[in-house]
Amino acid sequence: MMAISTTSSAQQNKKSNNEDPIALFLEFQFEAEDMDFAIELLTEVQNQTIENEEGCIAYDILLNDEEPNTIYLYECYENKAALDVHNNAAYYKNIVDKQLSPLIKERRVLKLKPINDLGIMM
């Protein structure tokens, strides 16, 4: 299904890149024995993010039965400043940088730009 933006091109061009919403799609692969702990850590980051960050629009943890050792994240932030708040939060640094990152075997991070704000709950 294709959605049509209600925001004109001129309005979109007025926004600087720092004001645009930012969506992230992340894919992390783990050893089978680390999956439960990784899910626990990511759930804690999710809870802290939703509770403490007004600029976080979405933070979803996703699993795929066909890839049992892979965790996907979909995150969306109001703008670059909101993403910076997330990346600099003490709980993020403690949980992601110190505890989760050493467990990740492979990672893929896509930084995406929504084409309109129809799907973003603001």
C-alpha positions as CSV (number, residue, x, y, z in Angstrom):
1,M,0.0,0.0,0.0
2,M,1.4,3.4,-0.9
3,A,0.7,6.4,1.3
4,I,0.7,9.9,0.0
5,S,2.2,12.7,2.2
6,T,0.0,15.5,3.2
7,T,3.1,17.7,3.7
8,S,4.1,19.7,0.6
9,S,7.6,19.5,-0.9
10,A,8.2,23.1,0.1
11,Q,7.3,22.4,3.7
12,Q,9.5,19.3,3.7
13,N,12.4,21.3,2.2
14,K,12.1,23.9,5.0
15,K,13.0,21.2,7.6
16,S,16.7,20.7,8.1
17,N,18.0,17.1,8.3
18,N,18.3,17.5,12.1
19,E,14.6,18.1,12.4
20,D,13.5,15.1,10.3
21,P,12.3,11.9,12.0
22,I,14.9,9.1,12.0
23,A,14.0,5.5,11.9
24,L,16.5,2.7,12.6
25,F,16.2,-0.9,11.6
26,L,18.8,-3.1,13.4
27,E,19.6,-6.7,13.0
28,F,21.7,-8.5,15.6
29,Q,22.9,-12.1,15.5
30,F,23.8,-14.0,18.7
31,E,24.9,-17.4,19.8
32,A,21.9,-19.5,20.8
33,E,23.0,-19.6,24.4
34,D,23.0,-15.7,24.5
35,M,19.5,-15.1,23.1
36,D,17.6,-15.1,26.4
37,F,20.0,-12.7,28.0
38,A,20.1,-10.5,24.9
39,I,16.3,-10.3,24.9
40,E,16.3,-9.4,28.6
41,L,18.8,-6.6,28.0
42,L,17.0,-5.2,25.0
43,T,13.7,-5.3,26.9
44,E,15.3,-3.3,29.7
45,V,16.5,-0.7,27.1
46,Q,13.1,-0.6,25.5
47,N,11.4,0.0,28.9
48,Q,13.9,2.7,29.9
49,T,13.6,4.4,26.5
50,I,9.9,4.5,26.5
51,E,9.7,5.7,30.1
52,N,12.4,8.3,29.8
53,E,12.6,9.6,26.3
54,E,9.9,11.8,25.0
55,G,11.5,11.9,21.5
56,C,11.2,8.2,21.0
57,I,8.2,7.5,18.8
58,A,8.7,3.7,18.5
59,Y,10.9,1.0,19.9
60,D,10.0,-2.5,18.9
61,I,11.9,-5.8,19.5
62,L,11.1,-8.4,16.8
63,L,11.9,-12.1,16.4
64,N,11.7,-14.3,13.4
65,D,11.0,-18.1,13.8
66,E,13.1,-18.7,10.6
67,E,16.2,-17.1,12.2
68,P,16.1,-18.1,15.9
69,N,19.4,-16.4,16.8
70,T,18.5,-13.0,15.3
71,I,16.9,-10.1,17.0
72,Y,15.5,-7.2,15.0
73,L,14.8,-3.7,16.4
74,Y,12.7,-1.0,14.9
75,E,13.3,2.4,16.5
76,C,11.9,5.8,15.5
77,Y,12.9,9.2,16.9
78,E,11.4,12.6,16.4
79,N,14.7,14.0,15.2
80,K,18.5,13.7,15.5
81,A,18.5,15.4,18.9
82,A,16.1,12.7,20.2
83,L,18.4,10.0,18.8
84,D,21.4,11.7,20.5
85,V,19.5,11.7,23.8
86,H,18.9,8.0,23.4
87,N,22.5,7.1,22.4
88,N,23.9,9.2,25.3
89,A,21.6,7.9,28.0
90,A,23.4,6.3,31.0
91,Y,21.2,3.1,30.7
92,Y,22.0,2.8,27.0
93,K,25.7,3.0,27.6
94,N,25.5,0.6,30.5
95,I,23.3,-2.0,28.9
96,V,24.1,-1.8,25.2
97,D,27.7,-0.7,25.1
98,K,28.9,-2.7,28.1
99,Q,26.7,-5.8,28.2
100,L,25.0,-6.3,24.9
101,S,27.7,-5.4,22.3
102,P,30.2,-8.0,23.4
103,L,27.5,-10.7,22.8
104,I,26.7,-9.6,19.2
105,K,28.2,-11.9,16.5
106,E,27.0,-9.8,13.6
107,R,25.1,-6.6,13.3
108,R,23.4,-4.6,10.6
109,V,22.1,-1.1,11.1
110,L,20.0,0.8,8.6
111,K,19.3,4.5,9.2
112,L,16.1,5.3,7.4
113,K,14.2,8.4,6.7
114,P,10.4,8.2,6.6
115,I,9.0,9.6,3.4
116,N,6.1,11.2,5.3
117,D,4.7,11.3,8.8
118,L,1.5,9.4,8.3
119,G,2.8,6.3,10.0
120,I,4.5,8.2,12.8
121,M,2.4,8.7,15.9
122,M,3.3,12.2,17.3
